[in-house]
Amino acid sequence: MLDLFDYNDPPDTLYVKVTLKAKAERIKKEMREDGTALYKIYVTAAPEDGKANEAVIKLLAKNLGVAKSSLTIIRGHTSRDKVIKIER
């Protein structure tokens, strides 16, 4: 599990930017100027039939240590920029 998230105060919402057809799946954390975190997610899936969104949810769930069903894309289903809600 990667140490990308603050487990003492985990976020309720993640802002992500997705790169498709990457060589390997990974997550990279960057801090924006306003102090919020942007997670760059690289997945090997292509944007076909929701496969890329499924890969993003699967990778995030694995790294957060939560069930896939607790993650919901609330904005950006067809965009590279997404907002993902974490249900607890």
PyMOL commands that place a pseudoatom at each C-alpha (Angstrom):
pseudoatom trace, name=CA, resn=MET, resi=1, chain=A, elem=C, hetatm=0, pos=[0.000, 0.000, 0.000]
pseudoatom trace, name=CA, resn=LEU, resi=2, chain=A, elem=C, hetatm=0, pos=[1.369, 3.405, -0.921]
pseudoatom trace, name=CA, resn=ASP, resi=3, chain=A, elem=C, hetatm=0, pos=[1.694, 6.176, 1.636]
pseudoatom trace, name=CA, resn=LEU, resi=4, chain=A, elem=C, hetatm=0, pos=[-0.188, 8.728, -0.451]
pseudoatom trace, name=CA, resn=PHE, resi=5, chain=A, elem=C, hetatm=0, pos=[-3.009, 9.379, 1.957]
pseudoatom trace, name=CA, resn=ASP, resi=6, chain=A, elem=C, hetatm=0, pos=[-3.152, 10.773, 5.489]
pseudoatom trace, name=CA, resn=TYR, resi=7, chain=A, elem=C, hetatm=0, pos=[-4.756, 7.886, 7.367]
pseudoatom trace, name=CA, resn=ASN, resi=8, chain=A, elem=C, hetatm=0, pos=[-5.306, 9.981, 10.520]
pseudoatom trace, name=CA, resn=ASP, resi=9, chain=A, elem=C, hetatm=0, pos=[-7.509, 12.382, 8.560]
pseudoatom trace, name=CA, resn=PRO, resi=10, chain=A, elem=C, hetatm=0, pos=[-8.486, 10.684, 5.274]
pseudoatom trace, name=CA, resn=PRO, resi=11, chain=A, elem=C, hetatm=0, pos=[-10.218, 12.853, 2.680]
pseudoatom trace, name=CA, resn=ASP, resi=12, chain=A, elem=C, hetatm=0, pos=[-13.898, 12.472, 1.783]
pseudoatom trace, name=CA, resn=THR, resi=13, chain=A, elem=C, hetatm=0, pos=[-13.292, 13.624, -1.788]
pseudoatom trace, name=CA, resn=LEU, resi=14, chain=A, elem=C, hetatm=0, pos=[-10.377, 12.969, -4.121]
pseudoatom trace, name=CA, resn=TYR, resi=15, chain=A, elem=C, hetatm=0, pos=[-9.460, 15.109, -7.105]
pseudoatom trace, name=CA, resn=VAL, resi=16, chain=A, elem=C, hetatm=0, pos=[-7.774, 12.978, -9.743]
pseudoatom trace, name=CA, resn=LYS, resi=17, chain=A, elem=C, hetatm=0, pos=[-6.307, 13.335, -13.206]
pseudoatom trace, name=CA, resn=VAL, resi=18, chain=A, elem=C, hetatm=0, pos=[-6.215, 10.098, -15.183]
pseudoatom trace, name=CA, resn=THR, resi=19, chain=A, elem=C, hetatm=0, pos=[-3.682, 9.027, -17.782]
pseudoatom trace, name=CA, resn=LEU, resi=20, chain=A, elem=C, hetatm=0, pos=[-4.873, 6.135, -19.920]
pseudoatom trace, name=CA, resn=LYS, resi=21, chain=A, elem=C, hetatm=0, pos=[-2.910, 3.403, -21.681]
pseudoatom trace, name=CA, resn=ALA, resi=22, chain=A, elem=C, hetatm=0, pos=[0.056, 3.843, -19.344]
pseudoatom trace, name=CA, resn=LYS, resi=23, chain=A, elem=C, hetatm=0, pos=[2.859, 1.274, -19.224]
pseudoatom trace, name=CA, resn=ALA, resi=24, chain=A, elem=C, hetatm=0, pos=[2.153, 0.546, -15.546]
pseudoatom trace, name=CA, resn=GLU, resi=25, chain=A, elem=C, hetatm=0, pos=[-0.550, 1.384, -13.046]
pseudoatom trace, name=CA, resn=ARG, resi=26, chain=A, elem=C, hetatm=0, pos=[0.437, 3.823, -10.307]
pseudoatom trace, name=CA, resn=ILE, resi=27, chain=A, elem=C, hetatm=0, pos=[-0.661, 6.853, -8.329]
pseudoatom trace, name=CA, resn=LYS, resi=28, chain=A, elem=C, hetatm=0, pos=[1.326, 10.045, -7.905]
pseudoatom trace, name=CA, resn=LYS, resi=29, chain=A, elem=C, hetatm=0, pos=[0.367, 12.764, -5.422]
pseudoatom trace, name=CA, resn=GLU, resi=30, chain=A, elem=C, hetatm=0, pos=[0.902, 16.456, -6.166]
pseudoatom trace, name=CA, resn=MET, resi=31, chain=A, elem=C, hetatm=0, pos=[-0.001, 19.448, -4.050]
pseudoatom trace, name=CA, resn=ARG, resi=32, chain=A, elem=C, hetatm=0, pos=[-1.814, 22.312, -5.751]
pseudoatom trace, name=CA, resn=GLU, resi=33, chain=A, elem=C, hetatm=0, pos=[-1.127, 25.962, -4.999]
pseudoatom trace, name=CA, resn=ASP, resi=34, chain=A, elem=C, hetatm=0, pos=[-4.332, 26.163, -2.932]
pseudoatom trace, name=CA, resn=GLY, resi=35, chain=A, elem=C, hetatm=0, pos=[-3.091, 23.366, -0.648]
pseudoatom trace, name=CA, resn=THR, resi=36, chain=A, elem=C, hetatm=0, pos=[-5.357, 20.599, -1.949]
pseudoatom trace, name=CA, resn=ALA, resi=37, chain=A, elem=C, hetatm=0, pos=[-3.995, 17.302, -3.203]
pseudoatom trace, name=CA, resn=LEU, resi=38, chain=A, elem=C, hetatm=0, pos=[-4.256, 16.203, -6.831]
pseudoatom trace, name=CA, resn=TYR, resi=39, chain=A, elem=C, hetatm=0, pos=[-3.764, 12.498, -7.436]
pseudoatom trace, name=CA, resn=LYS, resi=40, chain=A, elem=C, hetatm=0, pos=[-2.401, 11.612, -10.855]
pseudoatom trace, name=CA, resn=ILE, resi=41, chain=A, elem=C, hetatm=0, pos=[-3.571, 8.101, -11.661]
pseudoatom trace, name=CA, resn=TYR, resi=42, chain=A, elem=C, hetatm=0, pos=[-1.976, 6.066, -14.422]
pseudoatom trace, name=CA, resn=VAL, resi=43, chain=A, elem=C, hetatm=0, pos=[-3.925, 3.035, -15.668]
pseudoatom trace, name=CA, resn=THR, resi=44, chain=A, elem=C, hetatm=0, pos=[-3.206, 0.595, -18.475]
pseudoatom trace, name=CA, resn=ALA, resi=45, chain=A, elem=C, hetatm=0, pos=[-6.860, 0.411, -19.560]
pseudoatom trace, name=CA, resn=ALA, resi=46, chain=A, elem=C, hetatm=0, pos=[-8.255, 2.097, -22.650]
pseudoatom trace, name=CA, resn=PRO, resi=47, chain=A, elem=C, hetatm=0, pos=[-11.310, 4.374, -22.480]
pseudoatom trace, name=CA, resn=GLU, resi=48, chain=A, elem=C, hetatm=0, pos=[-13.728, 1.724, -23.732]
pseudoatom trace, name=CA, resn=ASP, resi=49, chain=A, elem=C, hetatm=0, pos=[-17.040, 0.760, -22.127]
pseudoatom trace, name=CA, resn=GLY, resi=50, chain=A, elem=C, hetatm=0, pos=[-16.068, 2.214, -18.740]
pseudoatom trace, name=CA, resn=LYS, resi=51, chain=A, elem=C, hetatm=0, pos=[-12.974, 0.027, -18.395]
pseudoatom trace, name=CA, resn=ALA, resi=52, chain=A, elem=C, hetatm=0, pos=[-10.741, 2.981, -17.522]
pseudoatom trace, name=CA, resn=ASN, resi=53, chain=A, elem=C, hetatm=0, pos=[-13.102, 4.172, -14.766]
pseudoatom trace, name=CA, resn=GLU, resi=54, chain=A, elem=C, hetatm=0, pos=[-13.231, 0.637, -13.358]
pseudoatom trace, name=CA, resn=ALA, resi=55, chain=A, elem=C, hetatm=0, pos=[-9.429, 0.495, -13.353]
pseudoatom trace, name=CA, resn=VAL, resi=56, chain=A, elem=C, hetatm=0, pos=[-9.216, 3.848, -11.538]
pseudoatom trace, name=CA, resn=ILE, resi=57, chain=A, elem=C, hetatm=0, pos=[-11.682, 2.719, -8.846]
pseudoatom trace, name=CA, resn=LYS, resi=58, chain=A, elem=C, hetatm=0, pos=[-9.893, -0.623, -8.440]
pseudoatom trace, name=CA, resn=LEU, resi=59, chain=A, elem=C, hetatm=0, pos=[-6.456, 0.993, -8.076]
pseudoatom trace, name=CA, resn=LEU, resi=60, chain=A, elem=C, hetatm=0, pos=[-7.691, 3.612, -5.615]
pseudoatom trace, name=CA, resn=ALA, resi=61, chain=A, elem=C, hetatm=0, pos=[-9.584, 1.044, -3.530]
pseudoatom trace, name=CA, resn=LYS, resi=62, chain=A, elem=C, hetatm=0, pos=[-6.489, -1.135, -3.288]
pseudoatom trace, name=CA, resn=ASN, resi=63, chain=A, elem=C, hetatm=0, pos=[-4.272, 1.766, -2.220]
pseudoatom trace, name=CA, resn=LEU, resi=64, chain=A, elem=C, hetatm=0, pos=[-6.819, 3.191, 0.230]
pseudoatom trace, name=CA, resn=GLY, resi=65, chain=A, elem=C, hetatm=0, pos=[-7.600, -0.205, 1.713]
pseudoatom trace, name=CA, resn=VAL, resi=66, chain=A, elem=C, hetatm=0, pos=[-11.348, 0.173, 1.144]
pseudoatom trace, name=CA, resn=ALA, resi=67, chain=A, elem=C, hetatm=0, pos=[-13.944, -1.718, -0.863]
pseudoatom trace, name=CA, resn=LYS, resi=68, chain=A, elem=C, hetatm=0, pos=[-14.483, -0.676, -4.483]
pseudoatom trace, name=CA, resn=SER, resi=69, chain=A, elem=C, hetatm=0, pos=[-18.150, -0.089, -3.651]
pseudoatom trace, name=CA, resn=SER, resi=70, chain=A, elem=C, hetatm=0, pos=[-17.196, 2.714, -1.244]
pseudoatom trace, name=CA, resn=LEU, resi=71, chain=A, elem=C, hetatm=0, pos=[-15.769, 4.825, -4.093]
pseudoatom trace, name=CA, resn=THR, resi=72, chain=A, elem=C, hetatm=0, pos=[-18.038, 6.754, -6.457]
pseudoatom trace, name=CA, resn=ILE, resi=73, chain=A, elem=C, hetatm=0, pos=[-17.131, 8.994, -9.368]
pseudoatom trace, name=CA, resn=ILE, resi=74, chain=A, elem=C, hetatm=0, pos=[-19.299, 12.069, -8.789]
pseudoatom trace, name=CA, resn=ARG, resi=75, chain=A, elem=C, hetatm=0, pos=[-17.929, 14.203, -11.615]
pseudoatom trace, name=CA, resn=GLY, resi=76, chain=A, elem=C, hetatm=0, pos=[-15.941, 13.491, -14.772]
pseudoatom trace, name=CA, resn=HIS, resi=77, chain=A, elem=C, hetatm=0, pos=[-17.186, 10.113, -15.986]
pseudoatom trace, name=CA, resn=THR, resi=78, chain=A, elem=C, hetatm=0, pos=[-15.967, 10.859, -19.518]
pseudoatom trace, name=CA, resn=SER, resi=79, chain=A, elem=C, hetatm=0, pos=[-13.179, 13.269, -18.607]
pseudoatom trace, name=CA, resn=ARG, resi=80, chain=A, elem=C, hetatm=0, pos=[-9.579, 12.801, -17.518]
pseudoatom trace, name=CA, resn=ASP, resi=81, chain=A, elem=C, hetatm=0, pos=[-10.286, 15.090, -14.557]
pseudoatom trace, name=CA, resn=LYS, resi=82, chain=A, elem=C, hetatm=0, pos=[-12.489, 13.342, -12.007]
pseudoatom trace, name=CA, resn=VAL, resi=83, chain=A, elem=C, hetatm=0, pos=[-13.877, 13.917, -8.545]
pseudoatom trace, name=CA, resn=ILE, resi=84, chain=A, elem=C, hetatm=0, pos=[-14.267, 10.749, -6.479]
pseudoatom trace, name=CA, resn=LYS, resi=85, chain=A, elem=C, hetatm=0, pos=[-16.277, 10.489, -3.262]
pseudoatom trace, name=CA, resn=ILE, resi=86, chain=A, elem=C, hetatm=0, pos=[-15.225, 8.089, -0.502]
pseudoatom trace, name=CA, resn=GLU, resi=87, chain=A, elem=C, hetatm=0, pos=[-18.093, 6.656, 1.549]
pseudoatom trace, name=CA, resn=ARG, resi=88, chain=A, elem=C, hetatm=0, pos=[-17.287, 5.541, 5.079]
for i in range(1, 88): cmd.bond("trace and resi %d" % i, "trace and resi %d" % (i + 1))
show_as sticks, trace
zoom trace
